Amino acid sequence: MSKARFDAVIAGGGIVGAACAAALTLRGMKVALVERDVMGSGATAAGMGHIVVMDDSPAQFALTRYSQQLWQELAGALSFRAEYEACGTLWIAADEEEMAEAGRKQSYYRDRGVPAQLLSAADLAAAEPNLRAGLAGALLVPEDAVVYPPAAALHLAKIAQARGTSLYVGRSVKQMAAGEALLDNGDLLCAPILINAIGASAPELTPGVPVRKRKGHLVITDRQPGFVRHQLVELGYLKSAHSVTADSVAFNAQPRKTGQALIGSSRQFGSESTGVDPAMVSAMLARAAEYMPALKVLPAIRIWTGFRAATPDKLPLIGPWPADSTLWMATGHEGLGITTSLATAALLSAQIAETDAPIPVEPYLPARFSSSTALLGPNSFAARKPSAKETS
Ligand SMILES: Cc1cc2nc3c(=O)[nH]c(=O)nc-3n(C[C@H](O)[C@H](O)[C@H](O)COP(=O)(O)OP(=O)(O)OC[C@H]3O[C@@H](n4cnc5c(N)ncnc54)[C@H](O)[C@@H]3O)c2cc1C
């Protein structure tokens, strides 16, 4: 057993932990990053990699928009393996009611400086010829992008390592509190700052963290370049209710630089199994085929699952953990952790360094939940109304 001292110890080498390590080392801190598997192997490897501005709440908008801008700044430095591409999102309206929602969304974005353009039915058909006929139109958000998340996480971990971060890969944090992180081989890492960035497993290290696993499935097809051209997301959540309590599916398709189409998405609480659920996959693909019938002819070559880290109010936990003055949270990103990883790191490092944060941090502070009532009080998962502007 050995003992080492750092300025900060981060548990979890997903995209969030890697981004935090890169940001903290930029401030001159001596950082240890501990990953039990390989870098970027958790939800980061399972995620869709849609970098998307969302407007479910002002706080969600602020975090996603700011982070998207950080991705734009980083994009030029990413290697081709990260497959960053600003393909834009098409929010698809199936009927006039959904077209009205597209119009509302456009106004919201336009008022806040996010380019967004309404497409007629004919414009949509020209932009995405494999969609079914008869759709009402769409909202194009051209600055949204896609990235290959595990490669992006590795890029951030390498930046952190080049700035002096010590990587502990294949090591698990067994306990983390009061300035000490105990590893599975008995090594002790001591630091005044401990960061829980283990995603959906966060409560294993910090009991009481209001995070639940929310399972998702994705399917990837064989290569057919140009089959899908933008990230496609249905606005039909208005009726299909990609709800917070029940199992749900929604149409979501992404063009990969490889020419493959990545198809999602499903959401399930209460399933701890990593296995593929054939009923969920069938429902998800049936939904996709409603929008894009031609998908049926593309061979699916792989199906996988992953766990999103869901919080009761759909906002991540970024900041100090009230019960332990050495402990900080960087978790709870649900279906937006690839998008918001860079902003999370910026907000967390600003708080730790006690400097001005680029956007207000208050909506994301863990202190908004009391640990004893987080899962039972008015903000509980059960009490949350379905508000399903959830994409992937
Ligand atoms: C199906 C699906 C689709 C998604 N699509 C998108 C999308 O399009 N856009 C988007 O922005 N987000 C998306 N997400 C969400 C996104 O993938 C996650 O929010 C993000 O990857 C979370 O990153 P993380 O670093 O917090 O967690 P993780 O990537 O899970 O990283 C946590 C790491 O901690 C490690 N770990 C766990 N326990 C320990 C321990 N005790 N000690 C050491 N290490 C430990 C794990 O091995 C893991 O590597 C999607 C998620 C899913 C499941």
The ligand as a Gaussian input file, in Angstrom:
#p B3LYP/6-31G(d) Opt

LIG

0 1
 C      -27.981000       5.439000     -24.926000
 C      -27.373000       6.751000     -24.535000
 C      -27.340000       7.799000     -25.452000
 C      -26.768000       9.013000     -25.092000
 N      -26.701000      10.000000     -26.016000
 C      -26.140000      11.201000     -25.690000
 C      -26.041000      12.241000     -26.644000
 O      -26.399000      12.078000     -27.803000
 N      -25.528000      13.431000     -26.259000
 C      -25.089000      13.658000     -24.990000
 O      -24.664000      14.767000     -24.694000
 N      -25.147000      12.675000     -24.055000
 C      -25.668000      11.459000     -24.384000
 N      -25.757000      10.476000     -23.454000
 C      -25.336000      10.753000     -22.091000
 C      -23.835000      10.673000     -21.956000
 O      -23.352000       9.485000     -22.578000
 C      -23.472000      10.688000     -20.480000
 O      -24.144000      11.743000     -19.834000
 C      -21.976000      10.902000     -20.300000
 O      -21.237000       9.929000     -21.003000
 C      -21.636000      10.833000     -18.824000
 O      -20.244000      10.865000     -18.705000
 P      -19.599000      10.588000     -17.284000
 O      -18.145000      10.778000     -17.442000
 O      -20.322000      11.375000     -16.251000
 O      -19.981000       9.075000     -16.971000
 P      -19.350000       7.735000     -17.532000
 O      -18.992000       7.837000     -18.952000
 O      -20.252000       6.629000     -17.127000
 O      -17.987000       7.642000     -16.761000
 C      -17.898000       7.215000     -15.424000
 C      -16.648000       6.372000     -15.332000
 O      -16.441000       6.023000     -13.977000
 C      -15.897000       4.719000     -13.948000
 N      -16.124000       4.212000     -12.602000
 C      -17.292000       3.770000     -12.056000
 N      -17.091000       3.441000     -10.782000
 C      -15.796000       3.695000     -10.507000
 C      -14.998000       3.584000      -9.334000
 N      -15.508000       3.147000      -8.170000
 N      -13.697000       3.924000      -9.397000
 C      -13.144000       4.375000     -10.560000
 N      -13.853000       4.516000     -11.698000
 C      -15.166000       4.188000     -11.658000
 C      -16.625000       3.981000     -15.039000
 O      -15.896000       2.854000     -15.493000
 C      -16.780000       5.063000     -16.105000
 O      -15.750000       4.996000     -17.089000
 C      -26.280000       9.213000     -23.786000
 C      -26.280000       8.162000     -22.873000
 C      -26.813000       6.935000     -23.247000
 C      -26.788000       5.810000     -22.256000

